[in-house]
């Protein structure tokens, strides 16, 4: 879903996955310090994704055309001019 709404979302997600794998792999040998460049970058990416999510406006897309059968059968479909 994110990649359809934001084409660059795929790039961001792959970068996050790559960074997480490095941090997790590195974290097995020793603890990662909070001021690590990788942690700072992850926090920045998280802030950007959060900002994008807050700015995105949800929308509903109807895949089927709306047909109003009641209006089609009420009359001939012609409008009468307004009386002055």
Beta strands, then each sheet from edge to edge (+ up, - down):
end
